[in-house]
Amino acid sequence: MSENQNPQTQTDTATTGTDQPLTTTTGESVEQTRDEWREYEFEGESKMTVENLDVYYGDDHALKDVSMEIPEQSVTALIGPSGCGKSTYLRCLNRMNDRISSARIDGTVRFDGQDIYQDGVNLVELRKRVGMVFQSPNPFPKSIRQNIAYGPEKHGDLDTGLLARLLNRSDEEERDRLVERCLRDAALWDEVNDRLDDNALGLSGGQQQRLCIARCLSVDPEIILMDEPASALDPIATAKIEDLIEDLSEEYTVVIVTHNMQQAARISDQTAVFLTGGELVEYGETDQVFEDPNSERVEDYISGKFG
Ligand SMILES: Nc1ncnc2c1ncn2[C@@H]1O[C@H](COP(=O)(O)OP(=O)(O)OP(=O)(O)O)[C@@H](O)[C@H]1O
């Protein structure tokens, strides 16, 4: 499917697979479990609303009837065993799955109330506002400064022209202010401010990942999607990323996929548990999900009985 096509128009005839109630291994109905957590009410506004989302890769039904609200300015963790659809779900939130030719998507994803799968959505703008940080740090093979300035320059955000002149600032000063702000917000400024023109590939893995977060911030996102952002890092670098995520959630809405349940428990406000087969089995406040889950399957998963 090309990025310019509306996936919904292609999937109108897709079956949802929800005609029959799904039964868990413990005999508990998934629908009964969902009834409990669908009542989950969080404080504040919903930034994203996902309704009845199904994703198929060819004949493989990877996500089944997922509905979930993502509250603004908080951390939402997505956990579950390998292959349960966490990354697939994350990629639906900024239409990265459009790049996978076999992917078909059915359902609704609203960002600030707007359906991101409707015709005419500008994908470049969407992905600026809903940024993404990947598992392995992937800085450009350019200087630290250029890594941050590249996006805003490409999108024309730094070409402030009249305003910059009125403020008696050159474009270069504007750029450097932006670079400093993003590096500070990504907790990297103190470590790199004396070598902004060095190649970013010379940074440590943890520094590279924080640079990628700074790069994501440079285009002014509202939501930051993170797909296992610390899985390639050592414990010290991981702790820095975790602190950073908590700080970022004061201003941004963060959605993070993690295999590390302790990490989810430490940094997230709410946790969604996906289990094998692409079902969202439980969603709620993190403390409640970890300490008193509604679903026996989730309890078994969290206590390490499987997964
Ligand atoms: N590009 C793709 N093409 C075909 N099938 C895919 C593709 N990406 C994922 N899948 C399939 O979709 C299902 C969900 O995969 P996904 O990567 O979303 O799970 P995950 O929970 O993120 O796994 P992991 O924790 O191992 O990264 C799996 O069966 C996987 O094989």
Ligand as a Chemical Component Dictionary entry (heavy atoms), coordinates in Angstrom:
data_LIG
# 
_chem_comp.id                   LIG 
_chem_comp.type                 NON-POLYMER 
_chem_comp.pdbx_formal_charge   0 
_chem_comp.three_letter_code    LIG 
# 
loop_
_chem_comp_atom.comp_id 
_chem_comp_atom.atom_id 
_chem_comp_atom.alt_atom_id 
_chem_comp_atom.type_symbol 
_chem_comp_atom.charge 
_chem_comp_atom.model_Cartn_x 
_chem_comp_atom.model_Cartn_y 
_chem_comp_atom.model_Cartn_z 
_chem_comp_atom.pdbx_ordinal 
LIG N1  N1  N 0 6.629 -6.032  8.248  1  
LIG C1  C1  C 0 5.940 -7.118  8.587  2  
LIG N2  N2  N 0 5.511 -7.986  7.643  3  
LIG C2  C2  C 0 4.822 -9.085  7.969  4  
LIG N3  N3  N 0 4.508 -9.435  9.224  5  
LIG C3  C3  C 0 4.911 -8.614  10.220 6  
LIG C4  C4  C 0 5.634 -7.427  9.952  7  
LIG N4  N4  N 0 5.899 -6.813  11.132 8  
LIG C5  C5  C 0 5.353 -7.582  12.093 9  
LIG N5  N5  N 0 4.764 -8.669  11.540 10 
LIG C6  C6  C 0 4.058 -9.744  12.267 11 
LIG O1  O1  O 0 3.069 -9.156  13.084 12 
LIG C7  C7  C 0 3.045 -9.768  14.365 13 
LIG C8  C8  C 0 3.301 -8.702  15.424 14 
LIG O2  O2  O 0 4.650 -8.246  15.273 15 
LIG P1  P1  P 0 5.222 -7.000  16.090 16 
LIG O3  O3  O 0 6.616 -6.770  15.647 17 
LIG O4  O4  O 0 4.262 -5.886  16.024 18 
LIG O5  O5  O 0 5.208 -7.598  17.576 19 
LIG P2  P2  P 0 5.987 -7.099  18.861 20 
LIG O6  O6  O 0 5.093 -7.384  20.017 21 
LIG O7  O7  O 0 6.436 -5.705  18.686 22 
LIG O8  O8  O 0 7.231 -8.086  18.868 23 
LIG P3  P3  P 0 8.691 -7.872  19.490 24 
LIG O9  O9  O 0 8.485 -7.640  20.953 25 
LIG O10 O10 O 0 9.381 -9.168  19.221 26 
LIG O11 O11 O 0 9.329 -6.707  18.793 27 
LIG C9  C9  C 0 4.070 -10.895 14.330 28 
LIG O12 O12 O 0 3.409 -12.077 13.987 29 
LIG C10 C10 C 0 5.003 -10.472 13.226 30 
LIG O13 O13 O 0 5.586 -11.589 12.604 31 
# 
loop_
_chem_comp_bond.comp_id 
_chem_comp_bond.atom_id_1 
_chem_comp_bond.atom_id_2 
_chem_comp_bond.value_order 
_chem_comp_bond.pdbx_ordinal 
LIG N1  C1  SING 1  
LIG C1  N2  SING 2  
LIG C1  C4  DOUB 3  
LIG N2  C2  DOUB 4  
LIG C2  N3  SING 5  
LIG N3  C3  DOUB 6  
LIG C3  C4  SING 7  
LIG C3  N5  SING 8  
LIG C4  N4  SING 9  
LIG N4  C5  DOUB 10 
LIG C5  N5  SING 11 
LIG N5  C6  SING 12 
LIG C6  O1  SING 13 
LIG C6  C10 SING 14 
LIG O1  C7  SING 15 
LIG C7  C8  SING 16 
LIG C7  C9  SING 17 
LIG C8  O2  SING 18 
LIG O2  P1  SING 19 
LIG P1  O3  DOUB 20 
LIG P1  O4  SING 21 
LIG P1  O5  SING 22 
LIG O5  P2  SING 23 
LIG P2  O6  DOUB 24 
LIG P2  O7  SING 25 
LIG P2  O8  SING 26 
LIG O8  P3  SING 27 
LIG P3  O9  DOUB 28 
LIG P3  O10 SING 29 
LIG P3  O11 SING 30 
LIG C9  O12 SING 31 
LIG C9  C10 SING 32 
LIG C10 O13 SING 33 
# 
